[in-house]
Amino acid sequence: MQTKSGKKLFPIGIGTWNVGGKWNSNDPTAKYKGAEPNYDSEIAEVEAIRYSISKGQNHIDCAELYGAFHTDEVVGKAISGLVRPIYCRQTLENKRWCRTCTTNS
């Protein structure tokens, strides 16, 4: 697979729906529609994302409500320091967009 610009894209992405958060459907009026951050397994989640990347995966699926935004922090920690491109697909208010989210630090 390739991006529109011709860069290689691994055919299976990393889904992050339950990374860094949990879902509380008992309170539909809660902030972020029931999504809540969860810090209990953050280290294991960062390691799992890094492991997937080390095996060749290079795109990550995220959304603004995953983990009440904490999922993006977990993904940021996992890709921190990488020099090869990682593509993040974000869903923001039902609008999809993709960006390269690699840091070089």
CNS distance restraints for C-alpha pairs under 8 A (distance, minus, plus):
assign (resid   1 and name CA) (resid   8 and name CA) 6.06 0.50 0.50
assign (resid   1 and name CA) (resid   9 and name CA) 5.10 0.50 0.50
assign (resid   1 and name CA) (resid  10 and name CA) 6.37 0.50 0.50
assign (resid   1 and name CA) (resid  11 and name CA) 5.91 0.50 0.50
assign (resid   2 and name CA) (resid   6 and name CA) 5.22 0.50 0.50
assign (resid   2 and name CA) (resid   7 and name CA) 5.23 0.50 0.50
assign (resid   2 and name CA) (resid   8 and name CA) 4.58 0.50 0.50
assign (resid   2 and name CA) (resid   9 and name CA) 4.87 0.50 0.50
assign (resid   3 and name CA) (resid   7 and name CA) 5.20 0.50 0.50
assign (resid   3 and name CA) (resid   8 and name CA) 6.53 0.50 0.50
assign (resid   3 and name CA) (resid   9 and name CA) 6.27 0.50 0.50
assign (resid   9 and name CA) (resid  57 and name CA) 7.89 0.50 0.50
assign (resid   9 and name CA) (resid  58 and name CA) 6.41 0.50 0.50
assign (resid   9 and name CA) (resid  59 and name CA) 7.11 0.50 0.50
assign (resid  10 and name CA) (resid  56 and name CA) 6.84 0.50 0.50
assign (resid  10 and name CA) (resid  57 and name CA) 5.36 0.50 0.50
assign (resid  10 and name CA) (resid  58 and name CA) 5.90 0.50 0.50
assign (resid  10 and name CA) (resid  59 and name CA) 7.07 0.50 0.50
assign (resid  12 and name CA) (resid  57 and name CA) 6.91 0.50 0.50
assign (resid  12 and name CA) (resid  59 and name CA) 7.89 0.50 0.50
assign (resid  13 and name CA) (resid  57 and name CA) 6.41 0.50 0.50
assign (resid  13 and name CA) (resid  58 and name CA) 7.04 0.50 0.50
assign (resid  13 and name CA) (resid  59 and name CA) 5.10 0.50 0.50
assign (resid  13 and name CA) (resid  60 and name CA) 5.47 0.50 0.50
assign (resid  13 and name CA) (resid  61 and name CA) 6.67 0.50 0.50
assign (resid  14 and name CA) (resid  49 and name CA) 7.43 0.50 0.50
assign (resid  14 and name CA) (resid  52 and name CA) 7.55 0.50 0.50
assign (resid  14 and name CA) (resid  57 and name CA) 7.31 0.50 0.50
assign (resid  14 and name CA) (resid  59 and name CA) 6.36 0.50 0.50
assign (resid  14 and name CA) (resid  60 and name CA) 4.65 0.50 0.50
assign (resid  14 and name CA) (resid  61 and name CA) 5.98 0.50 0.50
assign (resid  15 and name CA) (resid  60 and name CA) 6.19 0.50 0.50
assign (resid  15 and name CA) (resid  61 and name CA) 5.04 0.50 0.50
assign (resid  15 and name CA) (resid  62 and name CA) 7.01 0.50 0.50
assign (resid  16 and name CA) (resid  60 and name CA) 7.36 0.50 0.50
assign (resid  16 and name CA) (resid  61 and name CA) 6.10 0.50 0.50
assign (resid  16 and name CA) (resid  62 and name CA) 5.80 0.50 0.50
assign (resid  16 and name CA) (resid  66 and name CA) 7.38 0.50 0.50
assign (resid  16 and name CA) (resid  71 and name CA) 7.06 0.50 0.50
assign (resid  17 and name CA) (resid  62 and name CA) 6.97 0.50 0.50
assign (resid  17 and name CA) (resid  63 and name CA) 7.74 0.50 0.50
assign (resid  17 and name CA) (resid  66 and name CA) 5.59 0.50 0.50
assign (resid  17 and name CA) (resid  67 and name CA) 7.65 0.50 0.50
assign (resid  18 and name CA) (resid  22 and name CA) 6.09 0.50 0.50
assign (resid  18 and name CA) (resid  23 and name CA) 7.99 0.50 0.50
assign (resid  18 and name CA) (resid  66 and name CA) 6.85 0.50 0.50
assign (resid  18 and name CA) (resid  67 and name CA) 6.89 0.50 0.50
assign (resid  19 and name CA) (resid  42 and name CA) 7.91 0.50 0.50
assign (resid  19 and name CA) (resid  45 and name CA) 6.54 0.50 0.50
assign (resid  19 and name CA) (resid  66 and name CA) 7.49 0.50 0.50
assign (resid  19 and name CA) (resid  67 and name CA) 6.76 0.50 0.50
assign (resid  19 and name CA) (resid  71 and name CA) 5.65 0.50 0.50
assign (resid  19 and name CA) (resid  74 and name CA) 7.58 0.50 0.50
assign (resid  20 and name CA) (resid  37 and name CA) 5.85 0.50 0.50
assign (resid  20 and name CA) (resid  38 and name CA) 5.20 0.50 0.50
assign (resid  20 and name CA) (resid  39 and name CA) 6.23 0.50 0.50
assign (resid  20 and name CA) (resid  41 and name CA) 7.36 0.50 0.50
assign (resid  20 and name CA) (resid  42 and name CA) 6.16 0.50 0.50
assign (resid  20 and name CA) (resid  45 and name CA) 7.45 0.50 0.50
assign (resid  20 and name CA) (resid  66 and name CA) 7.72 0.50 0.50
assign (resid  20 and name CA) (resid  67 and name CA) 5.25 0.50 0.50
assign (resid  20 and name CA) (resid  70 and name CA) 5.62 0.50 0.50
assign (resid  20 and name CA) (resid  71 and name CA) 4.66 0.50 0.50
assign (resid  20 and name CA) (resid  74 and name CA) 6.36 0.50 0.50
assign (resid  21 and name CA) (resid  35 and name CA) 6.81 0.50 0.50
assign (resid  21 and name CA) (resid  36 and name CA) 5.43 0.50 0.50
assign (resid  21 and name CA) (resid  37 and name CA) 4.12 0.50 0.50
assign (resid  21 and name CA) (resid  38 and name CA) 4.36 0.50 0.50
assign (resid  21 and name CA) (resid  39 and name CA) 7.42 0.50 0.50
assign (resid  21 and name CA) (resid  66 and name CA) 6.60 0.50 0.50
assign (resid  21 and name CA) (resid  67 and name CA) 3.57 0.50 0.50
assign (resid  21 and name CA) (resid  68 and name CA) 6.88 0.50 0.50
assign (resid  21 and name CA) (resid  70 and name CA) 6.76 0.50 0.50
assign (resid  21 and name CA) (resid  71 and name CA) 6.63 0.50 0.50
assign (resid  22 and name CA) (resid  35 and name CA) 5.95 0.50 0.50
assign (resid  22 and name CA) (resid  36 and name CA) 5.35 0.50 0.50
assign (resid  22 and name CA) (resid  37 and name CA) 6.30 0.50 0.50
assign (resid  22 and name CA) (resid  38 and name CA) 6.19 0.50 0.50
assign (resid  22 and name CA) (resid  67 and name CA) 6.05 0.50 0.50
assign (resid  23 and name CA) (resid  34 and name CA) 5.67 0.50 0.50
assign (resid  23 and name CA) (resid  35 and name CA) 4.72 0.50 0.50
assign (resid  23 and name CA) (resid  36 and name CA) 6.13 0.50 0.50
assign (resid  23 and name CA) (resid  67 and name CA) 7.77 0.50 0.50
assign (resid  24 and name CA) (resid  28 and name CA) 7.93 0.50 0.50
assign (resid  24 and name CA) (resid  34 and name CA) 4.76 0.50 0.50
assign (resid  24 and name CA) (resid  35 and name CA) 6.16 0.50 0.50
assign (resid  24 and name CA) (resid  36 and name CA) 7.07 0.50 0.50
assign (resid  25 and name CA) (resid  34 and name CA) 5.58 0.50 0.50
assign (resid  26 and name CA) (resid  34 and name CA) 7.60 0.50 0.50
assign (resid  27 and name CA) (resid  33 and name CA) 7.80 0.50 0.50
assign (resid  27 and name CA) (resid  34 and name CA) 5.99 0.50 0.50
assign (resid  28 and name CA) (resid  33 and name CA) 5.57 0.50 0.50
assign (resid  28 and name CA) (resid  34 and name CA) 5.70 0.50 0.50
assign (resid  29 and name CA) (resid  33 and name CA) 6.24 0.50 0.50
assign (resid  29 and name CA) (resid  34 and name CA) 7.25 0.50 0.50
assign (resid  30 and name CA) (resid  34 and name CA) 5.25 0.50 0.50
assign (resid  30 and name CA) (resid  35 and name CA) 8.00 0.50 0.50
assign (resid  31 and name CA) (resid  35 and name CA) 7.51 0.50 0.50
assign (resid  32 and name CA) (resid  36 and name CA) 7.53 0.50 0.50
assign (resid  32 and name CA) (resid  65 and name CA) 6.02 0.50 0.50
assign (resid  32 and name CA) (resid  68 and name CA) 5.92 0.50 0.50
assign (resid  33 and name CA) (resid  65 and name CA) 7.84 0.50 0.50
assign (resid  35 and name CA) (resid  65 and name CA) 6.36 0.50 0.50
assign (resid  35 and name CA) (resid  66 and name CA) 6.55 0.50 0.50
assign (resid  35 and name CA) (resid  67 and name CA) 5.52 0.50 0.50
assign (resid  35 and name CA) (resid  68 and name CA) 5.20 0.50 0.50
assign (resid  36 and name CA) (resid  67 and name CA) 5.27 0.50 0.50
assign (resid  36 and name CA) (resid  68 and name CA) 5.16 0.50 0.50
assign (resid  37 and name CA) (resid  67 and name CA) 4.54 0.50 0.50
assign (resid  37 and name CA) (resid  68 and name CA) 5.45 0.50 0.50
assign (resid  37 and name CA) (resid  69 and name CA) 7.40 0.50 0.50
assign (resid  37 and name CA) (resid  70 and name CA) 5.59 0.50 0.50
assign (resid  37 and name CA) (resid  71 and name CA) 7.72 0.50 0.50
assign (resid  38 and name CA) (resid  42 and name CA) 7.79 0.50 0.50
assign (resid  38 and name CA) (resid  67 and name CA) 6.96 0.50 0.50
assign (resid  38 and name CA) (resid  70 and name CA) 7.77 0.50 0.50
assign (resid  41 and name CA) (resid  45 and name CA) 6.20 0.50 0.50
assign (resid  42 and name CA) (resid  46 and name CA) 6.15 0.50 0.50
assign (resid  42 and name CA) (resid  74 and name CA) 6.72 0.50 0.50
assign (resid  43 and name CA) (resid  47 and name CA) 6.25 0.50 0.50
assign (resid  44 and name CA) (resid  48 and name CA) 6.07 0.50 0.50
assign (resid  45 and name CA) (resid  49 and name CA) 6.26 0.50 0.50
assign (resid  45 and name CA) (resid  74 and name CA) 7.33 0.50 0.50
assign (resid  46 and name CA) (resid  50 and name CA) 6.20 0.50 0.50
assign (resid  46 and name CA) (resid  74 and name CA) 6.14 0.50 0.50
assign (resid  46 and name CA) (resid  75 and name CA) 6.92 0.50 0.50
assign (resid  46 and name CA) (resid  77 and name CA) 6.67 0.50 0.50
assign (resid  46 and name CA) (resid  78 and name CA) 4.84 0.50 0.50
assign (resid  47 and name CA) (resid  51 and name CA) 6.01 0.50 0.50
assign (resid  47 and name CA) (resid  78 and name CA) 7.06 0.50 0.50
assign (resid  48 and name CA) (resid  52 and name CA) 6.27 0.50 0.50
assign (resid  49 and name CA) (resid  53 and name CA) 6.26 0.50 0.50
assign (resid  49 and name CA) (resid  75 and name CA) 7.49 0.50 0.50
assign (resid  49 and name CA) (resid  78 and name CA) 6.17 0.50 0.50
assign (resid  50 and name CA) (resid  54 and name CA) 6.10 0.50 0.50
assign (resid  50 and name CA) (resid  78 and name CA) 5.72 0.50 0.50
assign (resid  50 and name CA) (resid  79 and name CA) 7.15 0.50 0.50
assign (resid  51 and name CA) (resid  55 and name CA) 6.45 0.50 0.50
assign (resid  52 and name CA) (resid  56 and name CA) 6.75 0.50 0.50
assign (resid  52 and name CA) (resid  57 and name CA) 5.73 0.50 0.50
assign (resid  53 and name CA) (resid  57 and name CA) 4.66 0.50 0.50
assign (resid  53 and name CA) (resid  58 and name CA) 6.00 0.50 0.50
assign (resid  58 and name CA) (resid  85 and name CA) 7.03 0.50 0.50
assign (resid  58 and name CA) (resid  86 and name CA) 4.77 0.50 0.50
assign (resid  58 and name CA) (resid  87 and name CA) 6.10 0.50 0.50
assign (resid  59 and name CA) (resid  86 and name CA) 5.47 0.50 0.50
assign (resid  59 and name CA) (resid  87 and name CA) 4.37 0.50 0.50
assign (resid  59 and name CA) (resid  88 and name CA) 5.54 0.50 0.50
assign (resid  59 and name CA) (resid  89 and name CA) 7.30 0.50 0.50
assign (resid  60 and name CA) (resid  86 and name CA) 7.47 0.50 0.50
assign (resid  60 and name CA) (resid  87 and name CA) 6.18 0.50 0.50
assign (resid  60 and name CA) (resid  88 and name CA) 4.72 0.50 0.50
assign (resid  60 and name CA) (resid  89 and name CA) 6.08 0.50 0.50
assign (resid  61 and name CA) (resid  88 and name CA) 5.88 0.50 0.50
assign (resid  61 and name CA) (resid  89 and name CA) 4.78 0.50 0.50
assign (resid  61 and name CA) (resid  90 and name CA) 6.30 0.50 0.50
assign (resid  62 and name CA) (resid  66 and name CA) 6.91 0.50 0.50
assign (resid  62 and name CA) (resid  71 and name CA) 7.56 0.50 0.50
assign (resid  62 and name CA) (resid  72 and name CA) 7.20 0.50 0.50
assign (resid  62 and name CA) (resid  88 and name CA) 6.88 0.50 0.50
assign (resid  62 and name CA) (resid  89 and name CA) 5.87 0.50 0.50
assign (resid  62 and name CA) (resid  90 and name CA) 4.87 0.50 0.50
assign (resid  62 and name CA) (resid  91 and name CA) 6.63 0.50 0.50
assign (resid  63 and name CA) (resid  89 and name CA) 7.82 0.50 0.50
assign (resid  63 and name CA) (resid  90 and name CA) 4.94 0.50 0.50
assign (resid  63 and name CA) (resid  91 and name CA) 4.50 0.50 0.50
assign (resid  63 and name CA) (resid  92 and name CA) 6.29 0.50 0.50
assign (resid  64 and name CA) (resid  68 and name CA) 7.16 0.50 0.50
assign (resid  64 and name CA) (resid  69 and name CA) 5.77 0.50 0.50
assign (resid  64 and name CA) (resid  72 and name CA) 7.98 0.50 0.50
assign (resid  64 and name CA) (resid  90 and name CA) 7.14 0.50 0.50
assign (resid  64 and name CA) (resid  91 and name CA) 6.32 0.50 0.50
assign (resid  64 and name CA) (resid  92 and name CA) 5.66 0.50 0.50
assign (resid  64 and name CA) (resid  93 and name CA) 7.69 0.50 0.50
assign (resid  65 and name CA) (resid  69 and name CA) 5.86 0.50 0.50
assign (resid  66 and name CA) (resid  70 and name CA) 7.22 0.50 0.50
assign (resid  66 and name CA) (resid  71 and name CA) 5.76 0.50 0.50
assign (resid  66 and name CA) (resid  72 and name CA) 7.94 0.50 0.50
assign (resid  67 and name CA) (resid  71 and name CA) 5.08 0.50 0.50
assign (resid  69 and name CA) (resid  73 and name CA) 7.17 0.50 0.50
assign (resid  70 and name CA) (resid  74 and name CA) 6.46 0.50 0.50
assign (resid  71 and name CA) (resid  75 and name CA) 6.22 0.50 0.50
assign (resid  72 and name CA) (resid  76 and name CA) 6.02 0.50 0.50
assign (resid  73 and name CA) (resid  77 and name CA) 6.28 0.50 0.50
assign (resid  74 and name CA) (resid  78 and name CA) 6.26 0.50 0.50
assign (resid  75 and name CA) (resid  79 and name CA) 6.26 0.50 0.50
assign (resid  76 and name CA) (resid  80 and name CA) 5.87 0.50 0.50
assign (resid  79 and name CA) (resid  86 and name CA) 7.78 0.50 0.50
assign (resid  79 and name CA) (resid 102 and name CA) 6.40 0.50 0.50
assign (resid  79 and name CA) (resid 103 and name CA) 6.98 0.50 0.50
assign (resid  80 and name CA) (resid 102 and name CA) 7.26 0.50 0.50
assign (resid  80 and name CA) (resid 103 and name CA) 5.69 0.50 0.50
assign (resid  80 and name CA) (resid 104 and name CA) 7.40 0.50 0.50
assign (resid  80 and name CA) (resid 105 and name CA) 6.72 0.50 0.50
assign (resid  81 and name CA) (resid 102 and name CA) 7.82 0.50 0.50
assign (resid  81 and name CA) (resid 103 and name CA) 5.69 0.50 0.50
assign (resid  81 and name CA) (resid 104 and name CA) 5.22 0.50 0.50
assign (resid  81 and name CA) (resid 105 and name CA) 4.68 0.50 0.50
assign (resid  82 and name CA) (resid 102 and name CA) 6.19 0.50 0.50
assign (resid  82 and name CA) (resid 103 and name CA) 5.96 0.50 0.50
assign (resid  82 and name CA) (resid 104 and name CA) 5.89 0.50 0.50
assign (resid  82 and name CA) (resid 105 and name CA) 7.51 0.50 0.50
assign (resid  83 and name CA) (resid 102 and name CA) 6.61 0.50 0.50
assign (resid  83 and name CA) (resid 103 and name CA) 6.61 0.50 0.50
assign (resid  83 and name CA) (resid 104 and name CA) 5.25 0.50 0.50
assign (resid  84 and name CA) (resid 102 and name CA) 6.81 0.50 0.50
assign (resid  85 and name CA) (resid 100 and name CA) 6.28 0.50 0.50
assign (resid  85 and name CA) (resid 101 and name CA) 7.11 0.50 0.50
assign (resid  85 and name CA) (resid 102 and name CA) 5.38 0.50 0.50
assign (resid  86 and name CA) (resid 100 and name CA) 5.71 0.50 0.50
assign (resid  86 and name CA) (resid 101 and name CA) 5.72 0.50 0.50
assign (resid  86 and name CA) (resid 102 and name CA) 5.37 0.50 0.50
assign (resid  87 and name CA) (resid  98 and name CA) 6.73 0.50 0.50
assign (resid  87 and name CA) (resid  99 and name CA) 5.68 0.50 0.50
assign (resid  87 and name CA) (resid 100 and name CA) 4.46 0.50 0.50
assign (resid  87 and name CA) (resid 101 and name CA) 5.84 0.50 0.50
assign (resid  87 and name CA) (resid 102 and name CA) 7.63 0.50 0.50
assign (resid  88 and name CA) (resid  98 and name CA) 5.65 0.50 0.50
assign (resid  88 and name CA) (resid  99 and name CA) 5.52 0.50 0.50
assign (resid  88 and name CA) (resid 100 and name CA) 6.12 0.50 0.50
assign (resid  88 and name CA) (resid 101 and name CA) 6.09 0.50 0.50
assign (resid  89 and name CA) (resid  96 and name CA) 7.09 0.50 0.50
assign (resid  89 and name CA) (resid  97 and name CA) 5.89 0.50 0.50
assign (resid  89 and name CA) (resid  98 and name CA) 4.38 0.50 0.50
assign (resid  89 and name CA) (resid  99 and name CA) 6.63 0.50 0.50
assign (resid  90 and name CA) (resid  96 and name CA) 5.84 0.50 0.50
assign (resid  90 and name CA) (resid  97 and name CA) 5.63 0.50 0.50
assign (resid  90 and name CA) (resid  98 and name CA) 6.17 0.50 0.50
assign (resid  91 and name CA) (resid  95 and name CA) 5.52 0.50 0.50
assign (resid  91 and name CA) (resid  96 and name CA) 4.60 0.50 0.50
assign (resid  91 and name CA) (resid  97 and name CA) 6.67 0.50 0.50
assign (resid  92 and name CA) (resid  96 and name CA) 6.37 0.50 0.50
